[in-house]
Amino acid sequence: MAEKSTVPVKRGDGSMARWEPFAMLERLQEEMERFFGQGFPWPIAPLPRRPAPTQFVWAPRMDIFEQDGNLVIKADLPGLKKDDIEVTLDQGDLVIRGERKEEKEVKEENYYRSERSYGSFYRRLALPFDAKPEQVQAEYKDGVLEIRIPKPAESVPPPQKIAIK
């Protein structure tokens, strides 16, 4: 499965929008067609039209590093519950997936505001070694998922001196 990642960007009115890398090119193409008419000869094929996204896709920020003989993965997952996160080892890869369901409601004397935020994520990381599931440790605390995977001992034999005859 291909990994999808998007970055939210601010619109002019301050609200968040999904960053689309080809959106500026599409707008330029539309403006050129409008300016020159439909018969404008493009040197390249027109950009394919994409369907509008039905759900905001997000990917958690992750740090991966080695520490004390372990491969450590830290993922920022604010607002999630432990039950909303799944960690698995699949064909030598570490898979982290989950779903965010958040609803905020503010009722004041002069206004009412309700916000809903839904989205799922899927991250698949190829491990540089075979990991044993029983040795993998995962802890979720204060919105940060920390996974520790012990690195196997190096199986390279030490250098041996060869006698010259």
Order of alpha helices (4+ residues) and beta strands (2+ residues): beta-beta-alpha-beta-beta-beta-beta-beta-beta-beta
